[in-house]
Amino acid sequence: MPTRPAATGSTAAPREGDDESDITIRSVSGEDELELCVRMQHQTWGESYSGTVPTVILSLSQRLGGVVAGAFDSHGRLLGFVFGMTGLIDGELGHWSDMLAVDPSVRDRGIGRRLKHFQRDMLRGIGIRTIHWTYDPLVARNAYLNHVKLGAVASEYVVDFYGADTGSTLHGDLGTDRFIVKWQIAESQSGVKDTAAELAKSADDAFIVNPQRDGNSPVLLDLPNAECVRIEIPADIYALIDAAPAVASQWRATTRQAFTWYLRRGYRVAGFTAAPNAGRCFYIVRASET
């Protein structure tokens, strides 16, 4: 199942509030709090979403080394939660982070990042070195969180990972193409944002293979065998799904073709860069070092 969007606003680079003292990040406990997580799933992905995780599975996962953690305000209101399962991945003890959701009223306060850090710290304590999850490559806000804030790496692009129709109003008619990402939590993560900024600066002149044109529609150009290219995504895919679904579908088609073409040829997704003032967002894709 996919990692869910931490937010669905229009700005790719979120502003983080300084006042976090009234929000507590901790493990979810008891039937009532688990039920709050189920309600947040319904609020985020819709009542008919086929991948909703019930309280019994959330509870069982905690017994098996999984994580169900929430962000609570001083009145006990659930503001966001993260859920993941622990098991063998590629023959090694690992963790699959399945869900991350934040209430729209408190987005841009760094809650998604804090939940991921809490999850990381819990898993480090039981010897896990890598966290895996998926996210939609078209969601700029999640790309910024995953690549720039956390330093995760996209390792694979999968077409319709969860099928063409999940019953979720959030997914629209775009299918469920996903990046699988890996987050190496055993390694030092200091300087992640500085590294991302340097990478973005180094790719300022890289060729854009699918630039947006009038009306925010992308146009797929050449796919050169260059050392570095950029693949553009919209600043807010959810706004396009609502206002211009045909344009949203064009973004899916052009990015799907570009990512699959480059990754099959040994390129790697090196990072992500956003220019909020210009409303443009890009993945940086580089030829693998030989």
C-alpha positions in Angstrom: 0.0 0.0 0.0 1.2 3.5 -0.7 2.6 6.1 1.6 0.0 8.7 1.8 0.5 12.4 1.1 1.5 14.4 4.1 -0.2 17.4 2.6 -2.0 18.5 -0.5 -1.5 22.2 -0.6 -0.2 24.1 -3.6 3.3 25.1 -2.6 6.0 22.5 -3.1 8.4 23.9 -0.4 6.3 24.1 2.8 6.8 26.7 5.4 7.4 25.3 8.8 6.0 26.9 11.9 8.3 27.7 14.7 5.8 26.9 17.5 5.8 23.1 17.9 5.6 23.0 21.6 1.9 22.3 21.7 2.2 19.2 19.5 3.3 15.9 20.9 4.5 13.0 18.8 4.0 9.6 20.4 2.9 6.0 19.8 -0.9 5.6 19.3 -2.4 3.7 22.2 -5.8 2.1 22.8 -8.8 1.4 20.7 -10.1 5.0 20.7 -6.8 6.5 19.4 -6.6 3.7 16.7 -10.1 4.6 15.6 -9.0 8.2 15.2 -6.4 6.9 12.7 -9.0 5.1 10.8 -11.2 8.2 10.7 -8.2 10.2 9.4 -7.8 7.7 6.6 -11.4 8.2 5.6 -11.0 12.0 5.7 -7.8 11.8 3.6 -8.6 9.1 0.9 -12.4 8.9 1.0 -14.9 6.6 2.6 -14.7 4.1 -0.3 -10.9 3.8 -0.4 -10.1 0.1 -0.8 -6.8 0.3 1.2 -8.2 1.5 4.5 -6.3 -0.2 7.3 -8.7 -1.2 10.2 -7.9 -0.9 13.9 -7.1 -4.6 14.4 -4.3 -4.5 11.8 -2.9 -1.3 13.2 -2.8 -2.9 16.6 -1.3 -6.2 15.4 1.4 -4.3 13.6 2.6 -2.7 16.8 2.9 -6.1 18.4 5.2 -7.2 15.5 7.6 -4.3 15.6 5.6 -2.0 13.4 4.9 1.7 14.1 1.6 3.5 14.6 2.4 7.0 15.8 0.4 10.2 16.0 0.8 13.9 16.4 -1.6 15.1 19.2 -2.4 18.7 20.3 -2.8 19.7 23.9 -6.5 18.6 23.9 -5.7 15.1 22.6 -6.9 15.9 19.0 -5.1 13.7 16.4 -3.4 16.1 13.9 -1.5 13.4 11.9 -0.3 9.9 12.0 2.2 7.5 10.4 1.8 3.7 10.1 4.3 1.1 8.9 5.0 -2.6 9.2 8.3 -4.4 10.0 9.5 -7.6 8.4 12.0 -9.1 6.0 12.7 -7.0 2.9 15.3 -8.4 0.4 16.4 -10.9 3.1 17.1 -8.2 5.6 15.1 -6.9 8.6 13.4 -3.7 7.3 10.3 -1.5 7.6 7.6 -0.6 5.0 6.1 2.7 5.9 2.5 2.5 4.6 0.7 5.6 5.6 1.4 9.2 6.4 -1.4 11.8 6.8 -1.7 15.3 8.3 -4.9 17.2 8.9 -5.2 20.1 6.4 -5.7 22.7 9.1 -2.2 22.2 10.5 -0.1 21.6 7.4 3.1 23.5 6.8 4.1 23.1 10.4 6.6 20.3 9.9 4.3 17.6 11.4 4.9 15.1 8.6 8.7 15.5 9.0 8.4 15.1 12.8 6.3 11.9 12.4 8.9 10.4 10.1 11.7 11.3 12.5 9.8 9.7 15.4 9.3 6.6 13.2 13.0 6.5 12.3 14.1 6.8 16.0 11.8 4.0 17.0 13.1 1.7 14.3 16.8 2.5 14.9 16.2 1.1 18.4 15.4 -2.3 17.1 18.2 -2.4 14.6 16.5 -1.5 11.4 18.7 0.3 8.9 16.3 1.1 6.0 12.8 2.3 5.7 10.9 1.7 2.4 7.7 3.4 1.1 6.0 4.6 -2.0 4.6 7.9 -3.1 3.1 9.4 -6.2 5.9 11.1 -8.3 3.5 13.9 -9.3 2.9 15.1 -5.7 5.4 17.9 -5.4 4.9 18.5 -1.7 5.8 14.8 -0.9 8.7 14.9 -3.3 10.1 17.8 -1.3 9.6 16.1 2.0 11.1 12.8 0.9 14.1 14.0 -1.1 15.0 17.4 0.3 13.9 17.2 4.0 14.6 13.5 4.7 17.2 12.6 2.1 15.3 9.5 0.9 16.2 8.0 -2.6 13.8 6.9 -5.3 15.0 3.4 -6.4 12.2 2.3 -8.7 9.2 3.6 -10.7 6.3 1.2 -10.9 3.3 1.8 -13.2 -0.1 1.3 -11.5 1.5 -0.1 -8.4 -1.9 -0.5 -6.7 -4.0 -0.9 -9.8 -5.9 1.6 -11.9 -8.7 2.2 -9.4 -8.4 2.2 -5.6 -11.8 3.8 -4.9 -10.1 6.9 -3.5 -11.3 10.3 -4.4 -7.8 11.6 -3.8 -6.3 9.5 -6.6 -8.7 10.6 -9.3 -8.4 8.9 -12.7 -4.6 9.0 -12.8 -3.9 5.4 -11.8 -1.4 4.7 -9.1 2.1 5.1 -10.5 4.5 5.2 -7.7 8.2 5.7 -6.8 9.6 3.1 -4.3 12.0 5.0 -2.0 14.6 3.9 0.5 15.6 5.9 3.5 18.9 4.8 5.0 18.3 5.6 8.7 21.5 4.0 10.0 23.6 6.7 8.2 24.1 10.3 9.4 21.6 12.6 7.9 23.3 15.9 8.8 23.6 18.3 5.9 20.8 16.7 3.8 19.2 20.0 2.9 22.5 21.6 2.0 23.4 18.7 -0.2 20.0 19.0 -1.9 20.5 22.7 -2.5 24.0 22.1 -4.1 22.5 19.5 -6.3 19.7 21.7 -7.5 22.2 24.5 -8.3 24.4 22.2 -10.3 21.4 21.2 -12.4 20.1 24.7 -13.2 20.9 24.4 -16.8 20.0 20.8 -17.4 17.6 20.0 -20.2 13.9 19.8 -19.3 12.4 16.9 -21.1 8.7 17.7 -20.5 8.4 21.5 -19.9 5.0 23.0 -19.1 3.5 25.2 -21.8 0.4 27.5 -21.8 -2.3 26.3 -19.5 0.2 24.3 -17.5 0.1 21.4 -20.0 3.4 19.6 -20.4 5.0 18.8 -23.7 7.3 15.8 -24.0 10.4 16.7 -26.0 13.5 14.7 -26.7 14.9 12.2 -24.2 18.6 12.8 -24.7 21.4 10.6 -23.4 22.7 13.5 -21.4 24.6 13.3 -18.1 21.8 15.2 -16.4 18.2 16.1 -17.3 15.3 17.5 -15.5 11.7 16.0 -15.4 9.1 18.6 -14.5 6.0 18.0 -12.4 3.2 20.5 -11.5 3.3 22.4 -8.3 -0.2 21.1 -7.3 -1.4 17.9 -9.1 -4.5 17.8 -6.9 -5.7 21.2 -8.1 -5.3 20.0 -11.6 -7.2 16.8 -11.0 -10.1 19.0 -9.8 -9.9 21.8 -12.3 -8.3 20.3 -15.4 -8.3 16.5 -15.3 -7.1 16.2 -18.9 -4.0 18.3 -18.1 -3.4 16.2 -15.0 -3.5 13.1 -17.3 -0.9 14.7 -19.6 1.4 15.1 -16.6 1.1 11.5 -15.8 1.7 10.4 -19.3 4.8 12.5 -19.9 6.4 11.8 -16.6 5.7 8.1 -16.8 7.4 7.9 -20.2 10.4 9.9 -19.1 11.0 8.2 -15.8 10.6 4.7 -17.2 12.9 5.5 -20.2 15.7 6.9 -18.1 15.5 4.4 -15.2 15.6 1.4 -17.6 18.8 2.8 -19.0 20.5 3.0 -15.7 19.9 6.6 -14.8 19.0 7.5 -11.2 16.8 10.0 -9.5 19.4 12.2 -7.9 17.1 14.7 -6.2 14.2 17.2 -6.4 14.1 21.0 -6.7 11.3 23.5 -6.4 10.9 27.1 -7.3 7.8 28.1 -5.3 7.7 31.7 -6.7 7.8 30.4 -10.2 5.5 27.5 -9.5 7.8 25.0 -11.2 9.2 21.8 -9.8 11.7 19.4 -11.2 13.3 16.0 -10.5 17.0 15.8 -11.3 17.9 12.7 -13.1 21.5 11.7 -13.7 23.4 9.0 -15.4 24.7 6.4 -13.0 28.4 6.6 -12.2 30.4 3.8 -13.8 
